[in-house]
Amino acid sequence: MDDDRVICNVCEREYGHRLHWLYTIGMPTLRSVVFKQASFAIKSPGHASKAFAGLPLNEEAHQIYDAAEHDLQYLGGLLQWQPLGVTTDGFTCTLREWDTLLPQLRKNAGALAALPSAGNDYQQITQDCEQVKKHITRQSENLLVGICPECEKETYVDEEGETQHVRTSIYAPKGTTYATCPRCGTMLDLIRVRADYLDSIGGFEITGSPRDASAYLLEQTGEHVRTKTICQWWDRGKLPHSIKLKRGQYTFNIGDLLGCLANIS
């Protein structure tokens, strides 16, 4: 950027969108989880012990809820919104609660973007959104979409001294069009991420039965595909790069399998 702005127009717009999401969806839903009025946890097949009464609050969700509200109050303190107080860390913050604070923060996204600390503030709100989203989304509904292209531009040296690209797996509920990378905070077009992922692994293969292919898809994507469905893909010519071997064995092209899965998802 040529001017003195800390973050660009796109990030400023996304900053506002995240604040709006926290107000309309994130914090109200998380509050229901905190007070156990709603649950998105995967239920265990076992039975809970009756030796101790259950806590009235979801403690893990409560910590995320408090942390997000603390960060929002810190933003209000940067804008000197009364009434003001001081955190245990010595930072000025507003004493307003999130439900009255967020609408005003959303309207003042431009002022927040102009602050010297806007880059760090924006990143913190992005991380808060991801933490909140994690607690209000059923993990069983999240499917592997692909790898974050922004993180993949970064490299690191592994234990053997070889340079590797950072690979951050992107998971999202079925039907989601956009999502935020949990590591770098980039807003991602999931259709493009999916297409790039299919291209990158298009030449990979696994050898086994249709049952083995079904287990592979379940492990890699969280999506259960019946063995019969995979056999139908083969019979209908939807696995053009795969090869049928002897005794019910196949060499499955991973790109073929994921391409068929994408069409039924």
C-alpha positions in Angstrom: 0.0 0.0 0.0 1.2 3.5 -0.8 -0.5 5.3 2.0 -0.1 5.0 5.8 -2.8 2.4 6.3 -1.9 -0.6 8.4 -4.3 -3.1 6.7 -5.8 -3.0 3.2 -9.4 -2.4 2.1 -10.1 -6.1 1.7 -8.9 -6.9 5.2 -10.9 -4.0 6.6 -14.0 -5.4 5.0 -13.3 -8.8 6.3 -12.6 -7.3 9.8 -16.2 -5.9 9.7 -17.6 -9.2 8.5 -16.0 -11.1 11.3 -17.3 -8.7 13.9 -20.8 -9.0 12.4 -20.6 -12.8 12.4 -19.6 -12.7 16.1 -22.6 -10.6 16.9 -25.3 -12.4 14.9 -24.1 -16.0 15.1 -20.9 -16.7 17.0 -21.3 -15.3 20.5 -25.1 -15.9 20.8 -24.7 -19.6 19.8 -21.6 -20.0 22.0 -23.5 -18.5 25.0 -26.1 -21.3 24.5 -23.3 -23.8 24.6 -21.8 -22.3 27.7 -25.0 -22.7 29.6 -25.6 -26.1 28.1 -28.7 -25.0 26.2 -27.2 -26.4 23.1 -24.4 -28.9 22.4 -22.3 -29.6 19.3 -20.1 -32.3 20.8 -20.0 -35.8 19.4 -21.9 -38.0 21.9 -20.0 -40.9 23.4 -21.6 -44.4 23.1 -20.9 -45.0 26.8 -22.9 -43.9 29.8 -21.8 -41.1 32.1 -21.1 -41.9 35.7 -23.8 -40.7 38.2 -21.3 -40.4 41.0 -21.0 -36.6 40.5 -23.5 -34.1 39.3 -22.7 -32.4 36.0 -21.5 -28.8 36.0 -24.0 -26.2 35.1 -21.5 -24.6 32.6 -19.4 -25.9 29.7 -16.1 -24.8 31.1 -14.1 -25.1 27.9 -16.7 -23.1 25.9 -16.8 -20.6 28.8 -13.1 -19.9 28.5 -13.4 -19.2 24.8 -16.5 -17.0 25.4 -14.6 -14.9 28.1 -11.5 -14.6 26.0 -13.4 -13.4 22.9 -15.4 -10.8 25.1 -12.1 -9.7 26.6 -10.6 -9.0 23.2 -13.7 -7.1 22.1 -13.6 -5.0 25.3 -9.9 -4.3 24.5 -10.9 -2.9 21.1 -13.5 -0.7 22.8 -10.8 0.6 25.1 -8.6 1.5 22.1 -11.5 3.7 20.9 -11.9 5.1 24.5 -15.5 4.1 24.8 -16.9 4.7 28.3 -17.1 3.3 30.9 -13.4 2.4 31.0 -11.4 0.0 33.2 -8.0 -1.6 33.3 -7.3 -5.3 32.7 -5.0 -7.4 34.9 -2.4 -6.9 32.2 -2.6 -3.2 32.6 -4.4 -2.5 29.4 -7.3 0.0 29.1 -10.6 -1.6 28.2 -14.3 -0.8 28.0 -16.6 -2.4 30.5 -19.4 -2.8 28.0 -20.5 -6.4 27.3 -20.2 -8.0 23.9 -23.9 -7.7 22.9 -23.9 -3.9 23.3 -20.3 -3.5 22.1 -20.3 -5.5 18.9 -22.8 -3.4 16.9 -20.8 -0.3 17.5 -17.5 -2.0 16.7 -19.0 -3.2 13.4 -20.0 0.4 12.5 -16.6 1.6 13.4 -14.6 -1.0 11.5 -12.9 1.9 9.6 -11.7 3.5 12.8 -10.4 0.1 14.0 -8.6 -0.5 10.7 -6.8 2.9 11.1 -5.3 2.1 14.5 -1.5 1.5 14.6 -2.3 -2.0 16.1 -4.9 -2.9 13.4 -2.8 -5.8 12.0 -2.5 -7.6 15.3 -6.0 -6.7 16.4 -7.5 -8.1 13.1 -5.5 -11.3 13.5 -6.7 -11.7 17.1 -10.3 -11.3 16.1 -9.8 -13.8 13.3 -8.4 -16.3 15.8 -11.3 -15.6 18.2 -13.8 -16.4 15.3 -12.0 -19.7 14.6 -12.1 -20.7 18.3 -15.8 -19.8 18.5 -16.6 -21.5 15.3 -14.8 -24.7 16.5 -17.2 -24.9 19.5 -20.4 -24.3 17.6 -19.8 -26.7 14.7 -20.2 -30.5 15.0 -16.8 -31.9 14.2 -18.4 -34.9 12.5 -19.8 -32.4 9.9 -16.4 -31.1 9.0 -14.8 -32.6 5.8 -11.3 -32.2 4.5 -11.4 -29.7 1.6 -7.7 -29.3 0.9 -4.6 -27.4 1.8 -4.3 -23.7 2.5 -2.4 -22.2 -0.5 -1.1 -19.2 1.6 0.5 -21.4 4.2 2.0 -23.6 1.5 4.1 -20.7 0.3 6.0 -20.9 3.6 8.7 -23.4 4.3 10.5 -25.0 7.2 13.4 -27.4 7.8 12.4 -30.8 9.1 14.4 -33.1 11.4 16.3 -34.5 8.5 17.4 -31.1 7.3 15.2 -31.0 4.3 13.1 -28.0 3.3 9.3 -28.7 3.4 6.3 -26.6 2.6 3.8 -25.8 5.4 0.6 -27.8 4.8 -2.4 -26.6 6.8 -5.4 -28.9 6.3 -8.7 -27.0 5.7 -11.8 -28.6 7.0 -15.3 -27.2 6.6 -19.0 -28.4 6.7 -20.4 -29.8 3.5 -21.8 -27.0 1.2 -19.5 -24.3 2.7 -18.2 -21.9 0.0 -15.7 -19.8 2.0 -13.7 -20.5 5.2 -10.8 -19.0 7.1 -7.5 -20.8 7.5 -7.0 -21.5 11.2 -3.3 -20.9 11.0 -2.8 -17.8 8.9 -6.4 -16.3 8.9 -6.7 -16.0 5.1 -10.2 -16.1 3.8 -10.3 -19.0 1.3 -12.4 -19.8 -1.7 -13.1 -23.5 -0.9 -14.0 -24.4 -4.5 -10.6 -23.3 -5.7 -8.9 -24.9 -2.7 -10.7 -28.2 -3.5 -9.8 -28.0 -7.2 -6.1 -27.3 -6.4 -6.0 -30.2 -3.9 -7.5 -32.6 -6.5 -4.9 -31.5 -9.0 -2.0 -31.9 -6.6 -2.9 -35.5 -5.7 -4.3 -36.6 -9.0 -1.4 -38.9 -9.7 -1.4 -40.6 -6.3 -2.7 -44.2 -6.1 -3.7 -46.8 -3.5 -4.1 -50.6 -4.2 -6.8 -52.5 -2.5 -10.5 -53.5 -2.6 -13.4 -51.2 -2.8 -13.8 -51.6 0.9 -10.2 -50.4 1.4 -11.0 -47.4 -0.8 -14.1 -46.6 1.3 -12.0 -46.8 4.5 -9.4 -44.4 2.9 -12.1 -41.8 2.0 -13.5 -42.0 5.5 -10.1 -41.4 7.0 -9.1 -38.6 4.7 -12.4 -36.7 4.3 -14.7 -37.9 7.1 -17.2 -38.9 4.5 -18.6 -42.5 4.5 -19.0 -43.9 1.0 -20.5 -47.4 0.7 -18.4 -50.1 -1.0 -21.4 -50.6 -3.3 -21.1 -47.0 -4.4 -17.5 -47.3 -5.3 -18.2 -50.4 -7.4 -20.9 -48.4 -9.2 -18.4 -45.7 -9.9 -16.2 -48.3 -11.6 -19.1 -49.9 -13.5 -20.2 -46.5 -14.8 -16.7 -45.5 -16.0 -16.3 -42.7 -13.4 -12.8 -44.0 -12.4 -11.0 -43.6 -15.7 -7.5 -43.5 -14.2 -8.0 -46.5 -12.0 -7.1 -50.1 -12.9 -8.9 -53.4 -12.0 -6.6 -56.1 -10.9 -7.2 -59.8 -10.0 -9.3 -61.2 -7.0 -11.3 -58.0 -6.3 -8.3 -55.7 -6.1 -7.9 -52.4 -7.8 -5.4 -49.7 -8.2 -7.5 -46.6 -7.3 -6.5 -43.2 -8.5 -7.0 -40.8 -5.6 -8.0 -38.0 -7.9 -10.8 -40.2 -9.4 -12.1 -41.1 -5.9 -12.1 -37.6 -4.6 -13.6 -36.2 -7.8 -16.6 -38.6 -7.6 -17.0 -37.8 -3.9 -17.1 -34.1 -4.7 -19.9 -34.6 -7.1 -22.1 -36.3 -4.5 -21.2 -34.0 -1.6 
